[in-house]
Amino acid sequence: MEKYEEIEKSIIKNFRKKIWHNFVKGIQEYDMIQEGDKIAVCMSGGKDSMLMAKCFQELKRHNKINFDLVFLCMNPGYNEENKQKIISNAKLLNIPIIMFETDIFNRVETIVDHPCYICARMRRGYLYEKAKELGCNKIALGHHFDDVIETILMGMLYGAQVQTMMPKVKSTSHPGMELIRPLYLVKEEDIIDWKEKNNLQFIQCACKITENYSINDEENASKREEIKKLIKKLRKVYSNIDINIFRSVQNVNLDTIISYRKGKETHHFLDDYNKK
């Protein structure tokens, strides 16, 4: 049996409940795939997107819905070592990636304010354009469950708002295109466990900006890293804290909300308070 076949088997056998079941559940629950879709599975070279690609291959083999896949890998300016690591991992995992070049890292390197945010926006724009060029109507990103709950807490603690990372979003800048997040219900700890059990090594962020400081440097660490550490501490107190954070944005009671936005309109509880 080839190495990639052992890895595929581990997803549907050893990690059937924690990874495969939650991958399929997320796609079904949020209606991510329709008949005739052509999906660009976006590969960053990290553990999340590589696992997502393998799950998609498995889904394609067994799913009754007719859809096509393209495994798209953008090189934003990785050094040669990281680039070759992505290529070798794709070969090891039997993923036929299409790699295209951009100069995003060089363009973002001189930006002082919010470089990570701008980099992410630029990456997404390039991915949409390339996916559309290849005839795709959707792009799939490897955001997982922990990314979702971290976004919820970041919005509350640093943005003074209640919002979340949505399971799917229609693009406003690329008509006809949609973004989906198939790992939406898959926990990061299970992805790490899958990686380690299969003795796999993937690239990290590989960004020129973040590689210049230690993740332990509190002055330079990202807000997301701070939130990640906070959730880790809270889990020690109450193991289901992450589930409750997630469910909090599913159980919103508008009768107990002071104000909320719907599109461009803001609704305040006093608007109809005296009518009740």
Number of C-alpha atoms within 10 A of each C-alpha: 5 9 12 17 12 12 22 16 14 17 20 16 12 14 17 14 12 18 26 22 15 20 23 18 17 19 19 12 9 15 12 20 17 10 10 11 17 21 27 29 28 25 27 22 23 17 20 21 22 24 22 26 28 18 21 21 16 16 15 15 9 8 11 9 13 12 14 14 17 20 22 24 22 22 21 22 18 20 12 9 9 18 17 12 15 25 18 12 18 19 13 15 21 16 17 13 19 14 14 13 12 14 11 19 20 12 14 19 14 10 13 8 8 9 16 17 11 14 19 11 12 17 17 17 15 17 22 24 13 18 23 20 10 14 13 22 20 26 26 25 24 23 22 23 23 21 18 22 25 24 18 22 23 21 15 13 11 9 11 10 13 16 15 18 17 12 22 20 14 13 14 9 9 13 10 12 19 19 21 25 25 29 31 25 23 23 19 18 12 13 20 14 12 21 18 11 12 14 9 14 13 16 15 12 14 18 17 15 15 14 11 9 12 10 13 9 9 11 8 12 14 14 13 14 14 14 18 18 13 13 19 14 12 13 13 10 10 9 12 11 16 20 12 12 16 19 12 14 14 9 8 11 9 10 8 8 11 10 13 14 9 7 6 6 8 9 14 13 14 10 9 9 8 7 6 4
